[in-house]
Every structure is written in C-alpha cells, then in structure tokens.
Amino acid sequence: MKLNTIIEQLEMLAPLSYAEDFDNVGLLTGNSEQEINGILVCHDVLENVLNEAIEKKCNLIVCFHPIIFSGLKKITGKTYVERVVIKAIKNDIAIYALHTALDNHQNGVNKIICNQLGLKNTKILIPKEKFIRKLVTYTILENHEELRNALFDAGAGNIGNYEDCSFNSKGIGTYLGNENSNPEIGERFEFVENEEIKLEVTFEKHLESKILKALFKTHCYEEVAFEIYELQNQHQNIGLGMIGELETELSELDFLQFVKDKMQCGSIRHSEFSHKNIKKVAVLGGSGSFAISQAKKMGADAFLTADLKYHQFYESENQLLLADIGHYESERYTKNYIVDFLIKKIPNFAIILSEQNTNPVKYF
C-alpha cells in the first residue's frame, strides 16, 4: 500500500489543519509515494523504537510526538533526534506525527482521557478560534438547490450538532457582458437584471479547496461571483482540553486515587486540598498550565494536566484541585486509539502497537 493512501486515513483521524501553529505534524521523513509494508504505532520515536520497526519489518512509524520539533541545522548524529533521523532515512522508514492535530480533535487525546475516567456531558475546554470561514455566492433559482447540495457534500454547512445549514435570500443581480462573454441569461452587450439567490454557508478552513472545487464545478455561471470571510466564531467541536462530569462525586483524596488507578500514574503532584468534593473535571493532555484560568472559568472542581511548575500550583486559589499526573501518563492511551482506528480503516494490513515504553520520567 502506498504511503499517501495511509496518509489520507490519518488525515481523517487528525486533519493537519487542526494542529497548533507552533507544532510540526504530518510526514517528517519518507516519500508519500513509497510502498508501505507495515505500520508501527508509538508515542515517541526513539532509537529503540526504530530498531523495533526494523525487526518487525515496518517501514512506517506513526507517532504521537514529532521527533523533529524545531529546525535542524546539522544532522551529525550527536543528539538522539539526529540519530533517529539518520537511522530512519538509512532504513527507508517513514515517520508521521499527529500531536496537536489529535489533541484538538473532539475524539482525540482529551476525549480519550475523559472516556478513561468515565466523564459525562463532555465539551471542549478551549474551542479553536479563526477556524471557521463563510462562503457567499449568488446563483439563479434553477441552479440553487443543486449548488447548495454540492457544497453540503463537500463539507460545508456543519454547525455543532447540525448539518446542511445555510442562509438563502432573494435579490436582483445585474451584469453586462462584453464581446468575449457567453452569458447564461441574456446576450452580449445587454444589460441584464435577473432574480438571484444569495447563498451563504460556513465551513472549516481546511476544506476551502474542496468547497471551491464543488462551487466551480456545479455553478452554472461563466463567471462565478463569490466571497470568503474568516469568522471570529469559536469552533465548539475543535480545540484543546475537555471538561465533563463524574458519574458520582468523590472526595479529593478518593478522586486522586481513582485517577491514579485509571491513568496508571507513578505519582500525582497536586495543589492543596480545599475539602470540596469533585464532580466537574477539566482535562488537558500534555503541558496544560495555560488552561488553568479557563478551567476555573468553566467551574471545574479539578483540572488534570501535566508539567505544572512550582508557582502554578498557587493558581488553584482554593477554587479547584490542580493535579499533575505526568506528561506521558496523560497521553498514554493515545497510541492504542491510533492502532484501533487504523485497524478499522485498513483491515488485513500489518498494524503493530509498539512494545517500547518511551516515558523518560522514572519514579523511585
């Protein structure tokens, strides 16, 4: 199977446009046209993971964390990153990273945590901004329904729990064609006034080329008039972190023990107890200190994340319990989710979960 076919499936799992601007996701090494014999899925690509891929005859590694995060000026093998890149290229092993593209997905990293903890009524903690665009175009009544349906089929018109959303209004359009024109209605050099329908639909920004392709293919006019706007609306189904509710509220101590068992934590660093029960829980896999204020704003009783610094624990301010469960621990089930997805999408293909524990943090 060619790599670009597998990439199409990975883009369904985690569209690269979902990723944060600082991130480095997608194909990191390899050629999208190369033939893939097997896929090894891991959390981090280290040398022992590459050796496992070679041993198991997998020439594609799908990882969560990108091994190349910032620019490499030299590749001499002096660092673990450089050694991994060299070995991957030498052995024709492609590496594809998901990271924040999967973090921001409504069924991604944070939903996995919520599912593991049994949280109900979940929603995005920090919805993504500047991700929704609006297409405005104009057509005649006879072309209106066909055009609108084509835009829906291309992915336009999805708003929250609703699809096929649009706004349609009637008006009068005018034009006058020159000697090179071929008007659908009227003749060259004729000033035409005709009833038209103004059609407006929203879409996610990564669908723009697909939306425009559907527009030009289905529109009946020789010259298609259209406008695209970037909206300020937040996308309620895409973004970082999630918040939900426990089935039954727990004391702070019982809650931490519950989390430790469910997330298999070596230990949990936490803020001072406020002696309030825990019901509403915010989560953000990986480094999530930037979301403390949002967790408080949304009324969370506890916020689970990782990589909290000393002074950030003070930010709980007796309003919620801050719990640092460990970076790896907060994301540990992600690779299993990726494997399950790929097995469903690419059956009868070698898809292997890495046996390597790549957590660099050890507990004494």
VONUKE-254848 format. One record per residue (C-alpha): residue in one letter; z, y, x. Coordinates in Angstrom, 1 decimal, padded with zeros to 4 digits, always signed. Example, Ala and Ser with C-alpha at 12.3 -4.5 7.8 and 13.67 -1.06 7.14 Angstrom:
rest / w / v / u
A / +007.8 / -004.5 / +012.3
S / +007.1 / -001.1 / +013.7
END
This chain:
rest / w / v / u
M / +000.0 / +000.0 / +000.0
K / -000.9 / +003.4 / +001.3
L / +001.9 / +005.8 / +002.1
N / +000.5 / +008.6 / -000.2
T / +000.8 / +006.2 / -003.2
I / +004.5 / +005.7 / -002.4
I / +005.0 / +009.4 / -001.9
E / +003.7 / +010.0 / -005.4
Q / +006.5 / +007.9 / -006.7
L / +009.1 / +009.6 / -004.5
E / +007.9 / +012.9 / -005.9
M / +008.6 / +011.7 / -009.4
L / +012.1 / +010.8 / -008.2
A / +012.7 / +014.1 / -006.5
P / +010.0 / +016.8 / -006.6
L / +010.0 / +018.6 / -003.3
S / +009.9 / +021.9 / -005.1
Y / +013.5 / +021.1 / -006.3
A / +014.7 / +021.4 / -002.7
E / +016.6 / +024.4 / -001.4
D / +014.7 / +026.8 / +000.8
F / +016.7 / +026.0 / +003.9
D / +016.0 / +022.3 / +003.7
N / +013.4 / +020.1 / +005.4
V / +012.4 / +017.4 / +002.9
G / +009.3 / +015.2 / +002.5
L / +007.3 / +013.4 / +005.1
L / +008.8 / +014.0 / +008.6
T / +006.9 / +011.5 / +010.7
G / +003.8 / +009.4 / +009.9
N / +000.4 / +009.8 / +008.3
S / +000.1 / +009.8 / +004.5
E / -002.9 / +007.5 / +004.8
Q / -001.2 / +004.8 / +006.8
E / -000.7 / +001.3 / +005.2
I / +002.9 / +000.6 / +004.5
N / +004.3 / -003.0 / +004.8
G / +007.9 / -002.4 / +003.8
I / +010.4 / +000.3 / +002.9
L / +013.9 / +000.6 / +004.4
V / +016.2 / +002.9 / +002.4
C / +019.1 / +004.6 / +004.2
H / +021.5 / +007.5 / +004.2
D / +020.8 / +008.8 / +007.7
V / +018.1 / +007.8 / +010.2
L / +019.8 / +006.8 / +013.4
E / +018.6 / +004.6 / +016.3
N / +020.3 / +001.5 / +014.8
V / +018.6 / +002.1 / +011.5
L / +015.2 / +002.4 / +013.3
N / +015.9 / -000.9 / +015.0
E / +016.7 / -002.5 / +011.7
A / +013.4 / -001.2 / +010.3
I / +011.5 / -002.7 / +013.2
E / +013.4 / -006.0 / +012.9
K / +012.7 / -006.2 / +009.1
K / +009.1 / -005.1 / +009.5
C / +009.5 / -001.9 / +007.5
N / +007.2 / +000.9 / +008.6
L / +008.5 / +003.4 / +006.1
I / +012.1 / +004.7 / +006.1
V / +013.2 / +006.6 / +003.0
C / +016.3 / +008.6 / +003.9
F / +018.6 / +011.0 / +002.2
H / +019.5 / +013.3 / +005.1
P / +016.5 / +014.6 / +007.1
I / +016.7 / +013.6 / +010.8
I / +014.7 / +016.8 / +011.6
F / +016.5 / +019.7 / +010.0
S / +015.6 / +022.7 / +012.2
G / +012.7 / +023.2 / +014.6
L / +012.4 / +021.0 / +017.7
K / +011.2 / +022.9 / +020.8
K / +011.3 / +019.9 / +023.0
I / +011.2 / +016.1 / +022.4
T / +012.6 / +014.6 / +025.6
G / +015.0 / +012.1 / +024.3
K / +018.1 / +014.0 / +025.3
T / +019.6 / +014.1 / +021.8
Y / +019.9 / +011.4 / +019.1
V / +017.4 / +013.4 / +017.0
E / +014.8 / +013.4 / +019.7
R / +015.3 / +009.7 / +020.5
V / +014.8 / +008.8 / +016.8
V / +011.6 / +010.9 / +016.5
I / +010.2 / +009.3 / +019.7
K / +011.0 / +005.8 / +018.6
A / +009.6 / +006.3 / +015.1
I / +006.3 / +007.7 / +016.5
K / +006.1 / +004.9 / +019.1
N / +006.5 / +002.2 / +016.5
D / +004.3 / +003.9 / +013.8
I / +007.3 / +004.3 / +011.4
A / +007.0 / +007.0 / +008.8
I / +010.2 / +008.8 / +007.7
Y / +010.5 / +010.5 / +004.4
A / +013.6 / +012.6 / +003.4
L / +014.8 / +013.5 / -000.1
H / +018.1 / +015.5 / +000.5
T / +018.4 / +018.6 / -001.7
A / +015.3 / +017.7 / -003.8
L / +017.5 / +014.9 / -005.1
D / +020.7 / +017.0 / -005.0
N / +019.1 / +019.4 / -007.6
H / +017.7 / +016.7 / -009.9
Q / +019.6 / +016.2 / -013.2
N / +019.8 / +012.4 / -012.5
G / +020.3 / +012.8 / -008.7
V / +023.3 / +012.9 / -006.3
N / +025.7 / +014.6 / -008.6
K / +024.9 / +012.6 / -011.7
I / +025.4 / +009.5 / -009.6
I / +029.0 / +010.8 / -008.8
C / +029.6 / +011.6 / -012.5
N / +028.4 / +008.1 / -013.5
Q / +030.7 / +006.5 / -010.9
L / +033.6 / +008.4 / -012.3
G / +032.6 / +007.9 / -015.9
L / +032.3 / +011.6 / -016.7
K / +031.0 / +012.5 / -020.2
N / +029.2 / +015.6 / -021.5
T / +027.8 / +016.5 / -018.1
K / +025.8 / +019.5 / -017.3
I / +024.5 / +021.4 / -014.2
L / +027.2 / +023.4 / -012.3
I / +024.9 / +025.9 / -010.7
P / +021.5 / +026.0 / -012.5
K / +018.5 / +026.8 / -010.4
E / +017.1 / +030.3 / -010.6
K / +013.5 / +031.6 / -010.3
F / +012.1 / +028.2 / -011.1
I / +010.6 / +028.8 / -014.5
R / +007.2 / +030.5 / -015.0
K / +005.3 / +031.6 / -018.0
L / +001.6 / +031.3 / -018.7
V / +000.0 / +033.7 / -021.1
T / -003.6 / +033.2 / -022.2
Y / -006.0 / +034.1 / -025.1
T / -008.5 / +032.0 / -027.0
I / -010.2 / +031.6 / -030.3
L / -008.8 / +029.7 / -033.2
E / -011.2 / +026.8 / -032.8
N / -010.1 / +026.2 / -029.2
H / -006.4 / +026.9 / -029.7
E / -004.9 / +023.5 / -030.6
E / -007.0 / +021.6 / -028.0
L / -006.0 / +024.0 / -025.3
R / -002.3 / +024.1 / -026.2
N / -002.1 / +020.3 / -026.3
A / -003.8 / +020.1 / -022.8
L / -001.2 / +022.4 / -021.4
F / +001.6 / +020.4 / -023.0
D / +000.1 / +017.2 / -021.5
A / +000.1 / +018.9 / -018.1
G / +003.9 / +019.5 / -018.3
A / +004.1 / +023.0 / -020.0
G / +006.4 / +023.8 / -022.9
N / +009.6 / +021.9 / -021.9
I / +012.8 / +023.8 / -022.6
G / +016.1 / +022.0 / -022.2
N / +016.2 / +019.2 / -024.8
Y / +012.9 / +020.3 / -026.4
E / +009.2 / +019.8 / -025.5
D / +005.9 / +021.1 / -026.8
C / +007.4 / +024.6 / -027.0
S / +005.0 / +027.6 / -027.3
F / +004.6 / +031.0 / -028.9
N / +001.4 / +031.8 / -030.7
S / +000.4 / +035.2 / -032.1
K / -002.9 / +036.6 / -033.5
G / -004.7 / +039.7 / -032.4
I / -008.0 / +041.3 / -031.7
G / -009.8 / +040.7 / -028.4
T / -012.7 / +042.8 / -027.1
Y / -015.4 / +042.4 / -024.4
L / -018.9 / +043.5 / -023.5
G / -020.9 / +041.2 / -021.2
N / -023.3 / +042.3 / -018.5
E / -026.8 / +040.8 / -017.7
N / -025.1 / +037.8 / -015.9
S / -022.8 / +036.9 / -018.7
N / -023.0 / +034.0 / -021.0
P / -020.5 / +034.8 / -023.8
E / -019.2 / +032.1 / -026.2
I / -019.4 / +034.5 / -029.0
G / -021.9 / +037.4 / -029.3
E / -024.7 / +038.4 / -026.9
R / -025.1 / +040.1 / -023.6
F / -024.6 / +043.9 / -023.8
E / -023.0 / +043.5 / -027.2
F / -019.5 / +045.0 / -027.7
V / -017.6 / +042.2 / -029.5
E / -014.4 / +042.4 / -031.4
N / -013.0 / +039.0 / -032.3
E / -009.8 / +037.5 / -033.7
E / -008.0 / +035.6 / -030.9
I / -004.7 / +033.8 / -030.5
K / -002.3 / +034.7 / -027.7
L / -000.7 / +031.5 / -026.4
E / +002.5 / +031.6 / -024.3
V / +004.1 / +028.5 / -022.6
T / +006.7 / +028.1 / -019.9
F / +006.5 / +025.6 / -017.0
E / +008.3 / +024.6 / -013.8
K / +006.8 / +026.3 / -010.8
H / +005.7 / +023.2 / -009.0
L / +003.4 / +022.3 / -011.9
E / +001.3 / +025.6 / -011.6
S / -001.8 / +024.0 / -010.1
K / -001.8 / +021.2 / -012.7
I / -001.3 / +023.8 / -015.5
L / -004.2 / +025.9 / -014.3
K / -006.4 / +022.9 / -013.9
A / -005.8 / +022.0 / -017.5
L / -006.3 / +025.6 / -018.6
F / -009.7 / +026.0 / -016.9
K / -010.9 / +022.5 / -018.0
T / -010.1 / +023.0 / -021.7
H / -010.6 / +026.7 / -022.3
C / -013.9 / +027.5 / -024.0
Y / -014.5 / +030.9 / -022.4
E / -016.8 / +031.6 / -019.5
E / -014.2 / +033.9 / -018.0
V / -010.6 / +032.8 / -018.7
A / -008.1 / +035.7 / -019.1
F / -004.6 / +034.6 / -018.2
E / -001.3 / +035.9 / -016.7
I / +001.6 / +034.1 / -014.9
Y / +005.1 / +035.5 / -014.7
E / +008.2 / +034.4 / -012.8
L / +011.1 / +034.3 / -015.2
Q / +014.7 / +035.2 / -014.4
N / +015.9 / +032.4 / -016.7
Q / +018.1 / +029.7 / -015.2
H / +016.8 / +026.1 / -015.4
Q / +019.6 / +024.3 / -017.2
N / +018.5 / +020.8 / -016.1
I / +017.9 / +021.5 / -012.4
G / +020.5 / +022.7 / -009.9
L / +023.4 / +022.0 / -007.6
G / +026.6 / +020.2 / -008.8
M / +027.6 / +018.9 / -012.2
I / +030.6 / +019.3 / -014.5
G / +031.9 / +016.8 / -017.1
E / +034.9 / +015.3 / -018.7
L / +037.0 / +012.3 / -018.0
E / +037.4 / +009.8 / -020.9
T / +041.2 / +010.2 / -020.6
E / +043.0 / +013.0 / -018.8
L / +045.0 / +012.0 / -015.7
S / +047.8 / +013.4 / -013.7
E / +046.7 / +014.9 / -010.4
L / +048.1 / +012.0 / -008.4
D / +046.6 / +009.4 / -010.7
F / +043.3 / +011.3 / -010.6
L / +043.1 / +011.3 / -006.8
Q / +043.9 / +007.6 / -006.7
F / +041.2 / +007.0 / -009.3
V / +038.7 / +009.0 / -007.2
K / +039.7 / +007.2 / -004.0
D / +039.0 / +003.8 / -005.6
K / +035.8 / +004.8 / -007.3
M / +034.2 / +006.6 / -004.4
Q / +035.7 / +004.3 / -001.7
C / +037.2 / +007.2 / +000.2
G / +039.1 / +006.7 / +003.5
S / +041.3 / +009.6 / +002.5
I / +041.2 / +012.7 / +000.4
R / +042.2 / +016.2 / +001.5
H / +043.4 / +018.3 / -001.4
S / +044.9 / +021.6 / -002.4
E / +048.5 / +021.9 / -003.6
F / +049.3 / +020.3 / -006.9
S / +049.7 / +022.7 / -009.9
H / +051.2 / +019.9 / -012.0
K / +048.5 / +020.1 / -014.6
N / +046.6 / +017.1 / -016.0
I / +043.0 / +016.6 / -015.0
K / +040.3 / +016.4 / -017.8
K / +037.4 / +018.6 / -016.8
V / +035.9 / +017.7 / -013.4
A / +033.3 / +019.5 / -011.3
V / +031.5 / +017.6 / -008.5
L / +029.1 / +018.6 / -005.7
G / +028.0 / +016.0 / -003.2
G / +028.0 / +017.1 / +000.4
S / +029.1 / +020.5 / +001.6
G / +030.1 / +022.4 / -001.6
S / +032.6 / +025.1 / -000.8
F / +030.2 / +027.8 / -002.0
A / +030.7 / +026.4 / -005.6
I / +034.5 / +026.8 / -005.8
S / +034.2 / +030.0 / -007.8
Q / +031.7 / +028.6 / -010.2
A / +033.9 / +025.5 / -010.8
K / +036.7 / +027.8 / -011.7
K / +034.5 / +030.0 / -013.8
M / +033.4 / +026.9 / -015.8
G / +037.0 / +025.9 / -016.4
A / +037.2 / +022.8 / -014.2
D / +040.6 / +021.2 / -013.7
A / +039.4 / +019.6 / -010.4
F / +036.5 / +020.1 / -008.1
L / +035.3 / +017.2 / -005.9
T / +033.2 / +018.0 / -002.8
A / +033.3 / +017.8 / +001.0
D / +033.6 / +019.7 / +004.2
L / +036.2 / +022.2 / +003.0
K / +037.7 / +024.4 / +005.6
Y / +041.4 / +025.3 / +006.0
H / +041.3 / +028.7 / +004.2
Q / +039.0 / +027.4 / +001.5
F / +041.9 / +025.3 / +000.1
Y / +043.7 / +028.6 / -000.8
E / +040.8 / +029.4 / -003.1
S / +042.2 / +027.0 / -005.6
E / +044.7 / +029.7 / -006.5
N / +046.6 / +027.3 / -008.7
Q / +043.6 / +027.2 / -011.1
L / +042.1 / +023.9 / -010.2
L / +042.6 / +021.0 / -007.8
L / +040.3 / +021.1 / -004.8
A / +039.5 / +017.6 / -003.4
D / +037.6 / +017.0 / -000.2
I / +036.5 / +013.4 / -000.5
G / +034.3 / +013.3 / +002.6
H / +030.6 / +014.1 / +003.0
Y / +029.3 / +010.6 / +003.4
E / +031.7 / +009.3 / +000.7
S / +030.4 / +011.9 / -001.8
E / +026.8 / +010.7 / -001.3
R / +027.4 / +007.0 / -000.5
Y / +025.8 / +005.6 / -003.7
T / +022.6 / +007.7 / -003.4
K / +020.7 / +005.1 / -001.3
N / +021.4 / +002.4 / -003.9
Y / +020.0 / +004.7 / -006.6
I / +016.8 / +005.2 / -004.5
V / +016.4 / +001.5 / -004.0
D / +016.8 / +000.8 / -007.7
F / +014.2 / +003.5 / -008.6
L / +011.6 / +002.2 / -006.1
I / +012.0 / -001.5 / -007.2
K / +011.3 / -000.4 / -010.7
K / +008.3 / +001.7 / -009.8
I / +006.9 / -000.6 / -007.0
P / +007.7 / -004.1 / -008.0
N / +006.7 / -007.1 / -005.8
F / +007.0 / -004.9 / -002.7
A / +009.4 / -005.2 / +000.2
I / +012.1 / -002.5 / -000.5
I / +015.3 / -003.1 / +001.5
L / +018.7 / -001.3 / +001.5
S / +019.8 / -000.6 / +005.0
E / +022.9 / -002.5 / +006.1
Q / +023.9 / +000.2 / +008.6
N / +026.9 / +002.4 / +007.9
T / +025.9 / +005.7 / +009.2
N / +029.1 / +007.6 / +008.4
P / +030.1 / +009.5 / +011.7
V / +033.6 / +010.1 / +010.4
K / +036.2 / +007.4 / +011.0
Y / +039.7 / +007.1 / +009.7
F / +042.8 / +005.9 / +011.6
END
